[in-house]
Amino acid sequence: MSNNGVDNNMNKTDKNNKLDIPYVHRDIEKGTRGGSSGISWAKVFVMVVALAVLAAACAVTIVFVDWQTGLIVLAVFVPVYVILYFWRFLYIVVKTGPRDMRALYCYVKILRLTNNFSKRDWTMPDIFHENVKRHPNKPCFLFEDETWTFKQVEDFSLRVSAVLKAQGVKKGDTVGVMASNYPEMPSIWLGTARIGGVSPLINTNQTGNTLLHSINVAKCDVLIYGSEFETAIQEVKKELNSSLRLLKFTRRPLNTNDSSKMAESDNDFTHMLETTAPATWSKADSDGFNGRLLYIYTSGTTGLPKAAVISPSRMCFMASGVHFLGSLNKNDVIYCPMPLYHSAGGVITVGQAFIFGCTVALRMKFSATSYFPDCIKYKATAAHYIGEMCRYILATPSAATDRQHKVRTVYGNGMRPTVWNEFINRFGIKKVVEFYGATEGNANILNIDNKPGAIGFVSRIIPAVYPIAIIKVDEEGEPIRDSKGLCQVAKANEPGVFIGKIKPNNPSRAFLGYVSKEDSDKKIVRNVFNHGDSAFISGDILISDELGYLYFRDRTGDTFRWRGENVSTTEVEAAISRVADQRDAVVYGVEIPSNEGRAGMCGIVDSDGSLDLEKLAKDMAKDLPKYARPVFLRVMKSLDMTATFKIRKVDLQKEGYNHSIITDKLYYFDPKQNKYVSLGPEEYEKIISGQIRL
């Protein structure tokens, strides 16, 4: 974003990583600001005059010399005119043409693949069966010291189909799955899909009311849960619907079939599997390629989780986008420490195995120190990351394993620009495929050419071909409309919200939304570029540069205003984390009586008491403009995060800097002393009463 007339510190770049991305942005609600897209009336006038001069020169030459010489003059002056007035556009064409054409080629491949599945009306078990026929003995999943072939995965899923059918599960029923990151987990929902069931994938970290909500909102008829979650299930069992059938799965090592073991109870799913013959393979009895396959829940950072609908077509689009645009191939071994109940691991990476026949190495739980050693163990050629994983991996001590792996590509979303270059340089990664897209959305974008910090791109040459756009919004995240009531496309260097254009009759552009229609309707913006059209609105603030590369800025609502400036929490968090030795940090705005806007507050982790507040203040002053530096600090032992490393900040915002309800150490920045000082009951009262002005 351009920042005309603003403190020069706002355009500071990350000098360590040489990424020209502003840390903090202002005036999101304003219209056109900077950028190179607009053509001024003065420029139009000059262009018209130049054309008139060109025409006059040709006419004079033809009249007073001859028509051949007139043509020569025309041939000389037209290229000069084009270069003079359109050189910038020509530069963009040359720079981005190969990128755009490659993306368009991959998009055509994705459409061909999905159209092929759509014509056959295949669902995921049918697609997977094609891979089983091609290479039944190829490893599908690697887990600990086990190797699951494609044939073994299908055989297990056929047993699941047989057991569920015997239990009365039929087409259209909802069978929840709450299981850890072992191969049986996706195999269970694959077996469910074969008989037409829909599988909500329950977050294994959930307990109490949140767990109860996730089961109820999906209207589960059956819940298959891992024995490791027995305690969590028992805690809510009395409050569950009496008609809900609970089936407990106890994992045993591969090829262990202790069928002589007596069933622990009538809900022993493992015993049922071990004493039931696999169903005979047949085409899935389901609603086909565009029917419901899975429910995947949002992370619940701003409330109770919502169940997003995933169809086989949506899974194919998500997985094939990463596969083709990320230059993966069927021979890749992909390392995945991601939770399989989320779309990143459970749809995109599992999709590489189920759709393309890749081998996927699973890990029960992410470990920063084990990430690359695991890649070495499984001979991985590609690896999946998400959120803050890369920062945690980068914070581990240097080791010989840093470069002994065979990983050429890492893909995922949420790699901070401030760690990007350091990560690829230390670990020798040739390609980073950063992607962006909401689970419940209808469009995804990818960084296909290693542009540091970018999450994808929009074409500057043929923007209409791509199904996404960035529209202007105000501070509340509401679209800014023109005199006709239509949305406006954000220009280069102008912030806006990412949207995916909805075309209900096109599976690739349909918006399936959530199980709850009310929640789904909130994510649709209407009358976008034409009256009557619609789009999925992400709620994420993005910005594009002149070449169309897109960069994530913030969630709408997370940006707050202080001292007349808009402060991006994401950018400030990244800056603080970097200068504080990659500590976890969360930034949010808090109110101070008699002050406009919200003051910045930062919760920062200091588990061992080594945080140097004086150094932190000095380092922040080098990287952040004054208004963006946190006024308050909350030093914590740990931060509450989701399984995909998203920080829950709602409760922190509510607690603010109220000393009476917070047990963590609190500090405020004293401008007179130019440092952070302790905030106790006395200081709190003085801040509230206005005796201490910040």
DOBA-373931 format. One line per 4 residues: their letters; for each residue x, y, z of C-alpha. Coordinates in steps of 0.5 Angstrom, whole numbers, padded with zeros to 4 digits, always signed. Example, Ala and Ser with C-alpha at 12.3 -4.5 7.8 and 13.67 -1.06 7.14 Angstrom:
2
as) +0025:-0009:+0016; +0027:-0002:+0014 $
This chain:
694
msnn) +0000:+0000:+0000; +0002:+0007:-0001; +0003:+0012:+0004; +0003:+0019:+0002 $
gvdn) +0005:+0024:+0007; +0006:+0019:+0012; +0012:+0017:+0017; +0017:+0014:+0013 $
nmnk) +0018:+0009:+0018; +0012:+0006:+0015; +0015:+0003:+0009; +0021:+0000:+0012 $
tdkn) +0023:-0007:+0009; +0025:-0013:+0013; +0032:-0012:+0012; +0034:-0019:+0014 $
nkld) +0030:-0022:+0008; +0030:-0016:+0003; +0022:-0017:+0003; +0019:-0010:+0001 $
ipyv) +0013:-0011:+0005; +0010:-0005:+0009; +0010:-0007:+0017; +0004:-0003:+0018 $
hrdi) -0002:+0000:+0014; -0007:+0006:+0014; -0013:+0009:+0011; -0016:+0002:+0009 $
ekgt) -0022:+0005:+0008; -0020:+0010:+0003; -0021:+0009:-0004; -0015:+0010:-0009 $
rggs) -0009:+0011:-0006; -0002:+0010:-0010; -0001:+0004:-0015; +0000:+0004:-0022 $
sgis) -0007:+0002:-0025; -0010:+0009:-0026; -0010:+0013:-0032; -0010:+0021:-0030 $
wakv) -0014:+0025:-0035; -0008:+0029:-0036; -0004:+0023:-0039; -0011:+0021:-0043 $
fvmv) -0010:+0028:-0046; -0003:+0028:-0048; -0004:+0021:-0051; -0009:+0024:-0055 $
vala) -0005:+0030:-0057; +0001:+0025:-0059; -0004:+0021:-0063; -0006:+0027:-0067 $
vlaa) +0001:+0029:-0068; +0003:+0022:-0071; -0003:+0023:-0075; -0001:+0030:-0078 $
acav) +0006:+0028:-0079; +0003:+0022:-0083; -0001:+0026:-0087; +0004:+0031:-0088 $
tivf) +0009:+0026:-0091; +0004:+0023:-0096; +0001:+0030:-0098; +0008:+0033:-0099 $
vdwq) +0013:+0027:-0100; +0009:+0020:-0102; +0005:+0015:-0099; +0011:+0010:-0098 $
tgli) +0015:+0015:-0094; +0008:+0016:-0090; +0008:+0009:-0089; +0015:+0009:-0086 $
vlav) +0014:+0015:-0082; +0008:+0011:-0079; +0012:+0004:-0078; +0017:+0008:-0074 $
fvpv) +0013:+0013:-0070; +0008:+0007:-0068; +0013:+0003:-0064; +0016:+0009:-0061 $
yvil) +0009:+0011:-0059; +0007:+0005:-0056; +0013:+0004:-0052; +0013:+0011:-0050 $
yfwr) +0006:+0011:-0047; +0005:+0003:-0045; +0012:+0001:-0043; +0010:+0000:-0036 $
flyi) +0004:-0005:-0038; +0009:-0008:-0043; +0014:-0009:-0038; +0009:-0013:-0033 $
vvkt) +0007:-0017:-0039; +0014:-0019:-0040; +0015:-0020:-0033; +0009:-0024:-0031 $
gprd) +0007:-0027:-0038; +0010:-0034:-0037; +0008:-0034:-0030; +0000:-0033:-0032 $
mral) +0001:-0038:-0038; +0004:-0043:-0033; -0002:-0042:-0028; -0007:-0042:-0034 $
ycyv) -0004:-0049:-0037; -0005:-0052:-0030; -0012:-0049:-0029; -0014:-0053:-0035 $
kilr) -0010:-0059:-0033; -0014:-0059:-0026; -0021:-0058:-0030; -0019:-0064:-0035 $
ltnn) -0018:-0068:-0029; -0024:-0066:-0025; -0029:-0066:-0031; -0027:-0073:-0032 $
fskr) -0029:-0075:-0025; -0035:-0071:-0026; -0037:-0075:-0032; -0036:-0081:-0029 $
dwtm) -0040:-0078:-0022; -0034:-0081:-0018; -0034:-0080:-0011; -0027:-0081:-0007 $
pdif) -0027:-0089:-0006; -0028:-0089:-0013; -0022:-0085:-0015; -0018:-0088:-0010 $
henv) -0020:-0095:-0013; -0016:-0093:-0019; -0010:-0092:-0016; -0011:-0099:-0012 $
krhp) -0011:-0102:-0019; -0005:-0099:-0022; -0001:-0100:-0016; -0004:-0104:-0011 $
nkpc) +0003:-0106:-0007; +0006:-0099:-0007; +0006:-0095:+0000; +0000:-0091:+0001 $
flfe) +0002:-0089:+0008; +0008:-0089:+0012; +0007:-0089:+0020; +0012:-0090:+0025 $
detw) +0015:-0097:+0023; +0009:-0099:+0019; +0008:-0099:+0011; +0001:-0099:+0009 $
tfkq) +0000:-0101:+0001; -0006:-0098:-0003; -0009:-0105:-0003; -0009:-0105:+0005 $
vedf) -0012:-0098:+0006; -0018:-0100:+0001; -0018:-0107:+0005; -0019:-0104:+0011 $
slrv) -0024:-0099:+0008; -0028:-0104:+0006; -0028:-0108:+0013; -0031:-0101:+0015 $
savl) -0036:-0101:+0010; -0038:-0108:+0012; -0039:-0106:+0019; -0043:-0100:+0018 $
kaqg) -0047:-0103:+0014; -0049:-0109:+0019; -0050:-0103:+0024; -0055:-0100:+0020 $
vkkg) -0052:-0094:+0017; -0054:-0092:+0010; -0054:-0087:+0005; -0054:-0080:+0008 $
dtvg) -0053:-0082:+0015; -0047:-0078:+0019; -0042:-0082:+0022; -0037:-0077:+0026 $
vmas) -0030:-0079:+0026; -0025:-0077:+0032; -0018:-0081:+0031; -0011:-0079:+0032 $
nype) -0006:-0078:+0026; -0006:-0086:+0024; -0007:-0089:+0017; -0014:-0092:+0020 $
mpsi) -0017:-0085:+0021; -0018:-0083:+0013; -0019:-0090:+0012; -0025:-0090:+0016 $
wlgt) -0028:-0084:+0013; -0026:-0087:+0006; -0030:-0093:+0008; -0036:-0089:+0010 $
arig) -0036:-0085:+0004; -0037:-0092:+0000; -0044:-0093:+0003; -0046:-0086:+0002 $
gvsp) -0045:-0083:+0009; -0042:-0076:+0011; -0036:-0076:+0016; -0035:-0070:+0020 $
lint) -0028:-0070:+0022; -0028:-0068:+0030; -0022:-0064:+0032; -0018:-0069:+0037 $
nqtg) -0017:-0063:+0042; -0024:-0061:+0043; -0027:-0063:+0050; -0033:-0061:+0054 $
ntll) -0038:-0056:+0051; -0034:-0055:+0044; -0034:-0062:+0043; -0041:-0063:+0045 $
hsin) -0043:-0057:+0040; -0038:-0060:+0034; -0042:-0067:+0035; -0049:-0064:+0035 $
vakc) -0048:-0058:+0030; -0046:-0064:+0025; -0053:-0068:+0027; -0048:-0074:+0028 $
dvli) -0052:-0081:+0027; -0046:-0085:+0029; -0039:-0083:+0032; -0033:-0087:+0031 $
ygse) -0028:-0085:+0036; -0021:-0087:+0038; -0020:-0090:+0045; -0015:-0085:+0047 $
feta) -0021:-0080:+0047; -0025:-0084:+0052; -0024:-0079:+0057; -0027:-0074:+0053 $
iqev) -0033:-0078:+0050; -0035:-0080:+0057; -0035:-0073:+0060; -0040:-0071:+0055 $
kkel) -0044:-0078:+0054; -0050:-0076:+0058; -0051:-0070:+0054; -0051:-0073:+0048 $
nssl) -0057:-0075:+0044; -0059:-0081:+0046; -0060:-0084:+0039; -0053:-0083:+0037 $
rllk) -0049:-0089:+0037; -0042:-0089:+0040; -0037:-0094:+0037; -0030:-0094:+0040 $
ftrr) -0024:-0096:+0036; -0017:-0099:+0039; -0011:-0098:+0035; -0007:-0104:+0034 $
plnt) -0001:-0105:+0030; -0001:-0107:+0023; -0003:-0114:+0021; -0005:-0115:+0028 $
ndss) -0011:-0119:+0028; -0013:-0121:+0035; -0020:-0124:+0033; -0020:-0128:+0039 $
kmae) -0020:-0122:+0044; -0027:-0122:+0047; -0030:-0115:+0046; -0030:-0110:+0051 $
sdnd) -0037:-0108:+0050; -0042:-0108:+0044; -0039:-0101:+0042; -0032:-0104:+0040 $
fthm) -0031:-0102:+0033; -0024:-0106:+0033; -0027:-0112:+0035; -0033:-0111:+0030 $
lett) -0027:-0110:+0024; -0023:-0116:+0026; -0029:-0121:+0026; -0032:-0118:+0020 $
apat) -0030:-0120:+0012; -0029:-0114:+0008; -0035:-0112:+0003; -0034:-0114:-0004 $
wska) -0032:-0108:-0008; -0037:-0104:-0012; -0038:-0097:-0014; -0040:-0092:-0008 $
dsdg) -0047:-0091:-0007; -0047:-0084:-0005; -0049:-0077:-0008; -0043:-0077:-0013 $
fngr) -0038:-0072:-0015; -0041:-0066:-0012; -0045:-0069:-0006; -0043:-0069:+0001 $
llyi) -0036:-0072:+0003; -0033:-0069:+0009; -0035:-0064:+0014; -0029:-0060:+0017 $
ytsg) -0029:-0055:+0022; -0026:-0048:+0023; -0021:-0047:+0028; -0026:-0044:+0033 $
ttgl) -0021:-0038:+0034; -0027:-0033:+0034; -0032:-0037:+0037; -0035:-0044:+0037 $
pkaa) -0033:-0048:+0031; -0037:-0048:+0024; -0037:-0055:+0020; -0035:-0053:+0013 $
visp) -0038:-0058:+0007; -0033:-0061:+0003; -0035:-0065:-0003; -0031:-0070:-0007 $
srmc) -0030:-0064:-0013; -0028:-0059:-0007; -0023:-0064:-0005; -0020:-0065:-0012 $
fmas) -0020:-0058:-0013; -0016:-0057:-0007; -0011:-0063:-0008; -0010:-0062:-0015 $
gvhf) -0009:-0054:-0015; -0003:-0056:-0010; -0001:-0062:-0014; +0000:-0059:-0021 $
lgsl) +0002:-0052:-0019; +0006:-0054:-0014; +0010:-0059:-0019; +0009:-0065:-0015 $
nknd) +0009:-0072:-0018; +0006:-0079:-0017; +0013:-0081:-0014; +0013:-0076:-0009 $
viyc) +0014:-0078:-0002; +0010:-0073:+0002; +0012:-0072:+0010; +0005:-0069:+0014 $
pmpl) +0005:-0068:+0021; -0001:-0064:+0020; -0008:-0066:+0024; -0012:-0070:+0019 $
yhsa) -0018:-0067:+0022; -0017:-0060:+0018; -0017:-0059:+0011; -0009:-0058:+0010 $
ggvi) -0007:-0065:+0012; -0014:-0069:+0011; -0016:-0066:+0005; -0010:-0063:+0001 $
tvgq) -0004:-0068:+0003; -0009:-0074:+0004; -0011:-0072:-0003; -0004:-0073:-0006 $
afif) -0005:-0080:-0004; -0012:-0082:-0006; -0013:-0078:-0012; -0005:-0078:-0015 $
gctv) -0002:-0084:-0012; +0003:-0081:-0008; +0006:-0084:-0001; +0004:-0080:+0005 $
alrm) +0008:-0081:+0011; +0004:-0079:+0017; +0006:-0077:+0024; +0002:-0077:+0030 $
kfsa) +0004:-0070:+0033; +0008:-0064:+0030; +0015:-0064:+0033; +0020:-0058:+0031 $
tsyf) +0026:-0062:+0032; +0024:-0069:+0029; +0021:-0065:+0022; +0027:-0066:+0018 $
pdci) +0030:-0072:+0021; +0023:-0075:+0020; +0024:-0073:+0013; +0030:-0077:+0012 $
kyka) +0027:-0083:+0015; +0022:-0083:+0010; +0026:-0081:+0005; +0021:-0075:+0003 $
taah) +0022:-0071:-0003; +0016:-0066:-0001; +0014:-0064:+0006; +0007:-0060:+0009 $
yige) +0008:-0054:+0014; +0003:-0050:+0017; +0002:-0043:+0021; +0008:-0042:+0025 $
mcry) +0011:-0049:+0024; +0017:-0046:+0020; +0019:-0041:+0025; +0019:-0047:+0031 $
ilat) +0023:-0051:+0026; +0028:-0045:+0025; +0029:-0044:+0032; +0032:-0051:+0033 $
psaa) +0039:-0051:+0034; +0043:-0053:+0027; +0044:-0060:+0026; +0047:-0064:+0021 $
tdrq) +0040:-0067:+0019; +0039:-0060:+0016; +0041:-0061:+0010; +0041:-0069:+0009 $
hkvr) +0034:-0070:+0007; +0032:-0070:+0000; +0026:-0065:+0001; +0026:-0061:-0005 $
tvyg) +0019:-0057:-0004; +0015:-0055:+0002; +0008:-0053:+0001; +0003:-0050:+0006 $
ngmr) +0000:-0044:+0008; +0002:-0039:+0014; +0010:-0038:+0013; +0012:-0031:+0015 $
ptvw) +0015:-0027:+0011; +0020:-0025:+0016; +0023:-0033:+0016; +0022:-0035:+0009 $
nefi) +0029:-0034:+0006; +0032:-0036:+0013; +0028:-0042:+0013; +0030:-0044:+0005 $
nrfg) +0037:-0042:+0006; +0039:-0046:+0012; +0035:-0052:+0010; +0037:-0052:+0003 $
ikkv) +0029:-0052:+0000; +0029:-0051:-0007; +0022:-0049:-0008; +0016:-0046:-0003 $
vefy) +0009:-0047:-0005; +0005:-0042:+0000; -0002:-0043:-0002; -0008:-0039:+0001 $
gate) -0016:-0041:+0001; -0021:-0042:+0007; -0023:-0049:+0008; -0031:-0047:+0007 $
gnan) -0029:-0042:+0001; -0029:-0044:-0007; -0023:-0041:-0009; -0015:-0042:-0007 $
ilni) -0009:-0039:-0010; -0002:-0041:-0010; +0005:-0038:-0010; +0008:-0042:-0016 $
dnkp) +0015:-0039:-0017; +0018:-0038:-0011; +0016:-0031:-0010; +0019:-0029:-0002 $
gaig) +0013:-0028:+0002; +0007:-0028:-0003; +0001:-0032:-0002; -0001:-0033:-0009 $
fvsr) -0002:-0028:-0015; -0008:-0024:-0019; -0006:-0024:-0027; -0005:-0016:-0029 $
iipa) -0006:-0019:-0036; -0012:-0023:-0036; -0015:-0022:-0029; -0022:-0024:-0032 $
vypi) -0020:-0031:-0033; -0018:-0032:-0026; -0024:-0034:-0021; -0022:-0029:-0015 $
aiik) -0021:-0022:-0014; -0019:-0017:-0009; -0024:-0012:-0007; -0024:-0005:-0003 $
vdee) -0027:-0005:+0004; -0028:+0000:+0009; -0025:-0001:+0016; -0031:-0006:+0018 $
gepi) -0029:-0010:+0012; -0035:-0008:+0009; -0035:-0007:+0001; -0034:+0000:-0002 $
rdsk) -0039:+0001:-0007; -0039:+0005:-0013; -0045:+0010:-0015; -0048:+0004:-0018 $
glcq) -0048:+0000:-0012; -0043:-0005:-0014; -0036:-0007:-0011; -0029:-0004:-0014 $
vaka) -0023:-0008:-0015; -0017:-0006:-0011; -0011:-0003:-0015; -0004:-0005:-0014 $
nepg) -0001:-0003:-0007; -0008:-0002:-0005; -0011:-0006:+0001; -0017:-0010:+0000 $
vfig) -0021:-0017:+0002; -0020:-0023:-0002; -0026:-0026:-0006; -0028:-0032:-0010 $
kikp) -0033:-0031:-0015; -0039:-0036:-0014; -0042:-0040:-0020; -0047:-0045:-0017 $
nnps) -0047:-0049:-0024; -0040:-0050:-0024; -0037:-0055:-0019; -0030:-0051:-0019 $
rafl) -0034:-0044:-0017; -0040:-0047:-0013; -0040:-0045:-0005; -0042:-0050:-0001 $
gyvs) -0041:-0046:+0006; -0042:-0049:+0012; -0047:-0054:+0015; -0051:-0048:+0018 $
keds) -0054:-0044:+0012; -0055:-0038:+0017; -0047:-0038:+0018; -0046:-0039:+0010 $
dkki) -0050:-0033:+0008; -0046:-0029:+0012; -0040:-0031:+0008; -0043:-0029:+0001 $
vrnv) -0043:-0022:-0002; -0048:-0020:-0007; -0048:-0015:-0013; -0041:-0016:-0014 $
fnhg) -0039:-0014:-0021; -0046:-0014:-0024; -0053:-0014:-0021; -0055:-0021:-0019 $
dsaf) -0048:-0024:-0018; -0045:-0026:-0012; -0038:-0028:-0009; -0035:-0032:-0003 $
isgd) -0032:-0026:+0002; -0026:-0029:+0006; -0025:-0023:+0011; -0018:-0023:+0010 $
ilis) -0014:-0017:+0008; -0009:-0018:+0002; -0005:-0013:-0002; -0002:-0014:-0009 $
delg) +0004:-0011:-0012; +0005:-0008:-0019; +0006:-0015:-0022; +0000:-0018:-0018 $
ylyf) +0003:-0022:-0013; -0001:-0022:-0007; +0001:-0021:+0001; -0003:-0023:+0007 $
rdrt) -0004:-0017:+0011; -0009:-0019:+0017; -0016:-0021:+0018; -0022:-0016:+0018 $
gdtf) -0023:-0014:+0025; -0016:-0015:+0027; -0013:-0009:+0025; -0014:-0003:+0030 $
rwrg) -0013:+0004:+0030; -0008:+0008:+0034; -0006:+0015:+0034; -0010:+0016:+0027 $
envs) -0006:+0010:+0024; -0008:+0003:+0022; -0004:-0002:+0025; -0004:-0009:+0023 $
ttev) -0003:-0014:+0028; +0000:-0019:+0024; +0005:-0015:+0022; +0007:-0013:+0029 $
eaai) +0007:-0020:+0031; +0012:-0022:+0026; +0016:-0016:+0028; +0016:-0017:+0035 $
srva) +0017:-0025:+0034; +0023:-0024:+0030; +0027:-0019:+0035; +0025:-0023:+0041 $
dqrd) +0029:-0030:+0038; +0022:-0032:+0035; +0018:-0032:+0041; +0011:-0033:+0041 $
avvy) +0007:-0026:+0041; +0000:-0024:+0040; -0002:-0017:+0039; -0009:-0014:+0040 $
gvei) -0012:-0007:+0041; -0015:-0005:+0048; -0019:+0001:+0050; -0016:+0007:+0054 $
psne) -0021:+0011:+0057; -0021:+0018:+0054; -0017:+0016:+0048; -0019:+0015:+0041 $
grag) -0018:+0008:+0038; -0015:+0002:+0041; -0008:+0002:+0044; -0003:-0004:+0042 $
mcgi) -0002:-0009:+0047; +0002:-0015:+0046; +0002:-0022:+0050; +0009:-0025:+0049 $
vdsd) +0012:-0032:+0051; +0018:-0032:+0056; +0018:-0039:+0059; +0025:-0039:+0062 $
gsld) +0025:-0031:+0065; +0030:-0029:+0059; +0026:-0024:+0056; +0030:-0017:+0056 $
lekl) +0025:-0012:+0056; +0030:-0006:+0055; +0033:-0010:+0049; +0026:-0011:+0046 $
akdm) +0024:-0004:+0047; +0030:-0002:+0043; +0030:-0007:+0038; +0022:-0006:+0036 $
akdl) +0024:+0002:+0036; +0028:+0000:+0030; +0023:-0004:+0026; +0016:-0001:+0028 $
pkya) +0014:+0006:+0027; +0012:+0009:+0034; +0004:+0008:+0034; +0005:+0001:+0032 $
rpvf) +0009:-0001:+0038; +0005:-0004:+0044; +0003:+0000:+0049; +0002:-0005:+0054 $
lrvm) +0006:-0012:+0055; +0003:-0018:+0058; +0009:-0023:+0059; +0006:-0031:+0059 $
ksld) +0009:-0038:+0060; +0005:-0040:+0054; +0000:-0038:+0049; -0007:-0042:+0048 $
mtat) -0006:-0044:+0040; -0010:-0048:+0036; -0008:-0055:+0033; -0006:-0051:+0027 $
fkir) -0002:-0046:+0031; -0007:-0040:+0030; -0007:-0036:+0037; -0014:-0035:+0040 $
kvdl) -0014:-0028:+0042; -0021:-0027:+0044; -0020:-0028:+0051; -0014:-0024:+0052 $
qkeg) -0017:-0018:+0048; -0023:-0018:+0054; -0018:-0019:+0059; -0014:-0013:+0057 $
ynhs) -0009:-0010:+0062; -0014:-0011:+0068; -0009:-0012:+0073; -0015:-0015:+0078 $
iitd) -0016:-0021:+0073; -0009:-0022:+0070; -0004:-0026:+0074; +0001:-0025:+0069 $
klyy) +0006:-0020:+0069; +0004:-0013:+0066; +0008:-0007:+0063; +0006:-0001:+0060 $
fdpk) +0011:+0004:+0056; +0013:+0010:+0060; +0014:+0015:+0054; +0018:+0019:+0060 $
qnky) +0023:+0014:+0062; +0023:+0011:+0054; +0022:+0004:+0057; +0017:-0001:+0059 $
vslg) +0015:-0001:+0067; +0011:-0005:+0071; +0004:-0004:+0071; +0001:-0006:+0078 $
peey) -0006:-0004:+0081; -0004:+0003:+0083; -0001:+0004:+0075; -0008:+0001:+0073 $
ekii) -0012:+0006:+0077; -0008:+0012:+0074; -0008:+0010:+0067; -0016:+0009:+0068 $
sgqi) -0017:+0016:+0071; -0012:+0019:+0066; -0007:+0021:+0071; -0002:+0017:+0067 $
rl) -0002:+0019:+0059; +0000:+0014:+0054 $
